[in-house]
Amino acid sequence: MARGRPPKYTPEMILFLCGNAHGLTPDELTHLFNRHFSMSCTVACIKALMYKNGITTGLRAANYTPDQILFLRNNAKAHTLDQLIKLFNDFYGIERTKAQIKSLLDLNRIRIGVRRYGPIGKPIGHKTESGNCVFIKSKEGWKNSERRQRAVWKRAYGPVPENCSVIFLDGDHYNFDLGNLAIITNSEKASMARNGYFFSDAEFTKTGLAIARHRTAITSLVKKRKEMKERL
């Protein structure tokens, strides 16, 4: 599908949406639609198409009982989103997707208690996993947690400078050995990601880091010289 140009939807596509929309979230329906027609439509495009043709998913708060909503409200603060979904599905013997539960939480303004910035009410030092990251609670308050690799680095070498990140040289986000950690600037990190310089082999990653630092230094030097010429 060309960028900036709206796709042409055929009657077959409209019928496909009508036949598959019920019970699915817009995200799920968009994924199904794109896979079936080998397209790359955005969720916004599919939602607009559904609205234009009067197609609904049938997902409403009415599909959930007040008891179920109260269950989510009472358990949200002590769990991550993934934990809450599993707890909900196991308790009621149903299969609700992540997108469905998240939509219900947003609709009822229910906030989960375990977030990127740490679990509410947990002691300092408490560890939380989110995706492939491990966070450790370092202080009380809202933004009370930091990535565990930063905490390990800080204990050994002092605070991590501003605009810097601590990376895993071997790509293993659970290997917190000091020899597997390296500190790099966010510019260097962006350069490594852009050029594919992160590897599962620590030595290869070190080489990639050296190249990224060299490139970043050259870019910075060229920029400074250009600024000096403009001032003259």
Secondary structure, 3 states (H helix, E strand, C coil): CCCCCCCCCCHHHHHHHHHHCCCCCHHHHHHHHHHHHCCCCCHHHHHHHHHHCCCCCCCCHHHCCHHHHHHHHHHHHHCCHHHHHHHHHHHHCCCCCHHHHHHHHHHCCCCCCEECCEECCCCCCCEEEECCEEEEECCCCCCCEEEHHHHHHHHHHCCCCCCEEEEECCCCCCCCCHHHEEEEEHHHHHHHHHHCCCCCCHHHHHHHHHHHHHHHHHHHHHHHHHHHHHHC
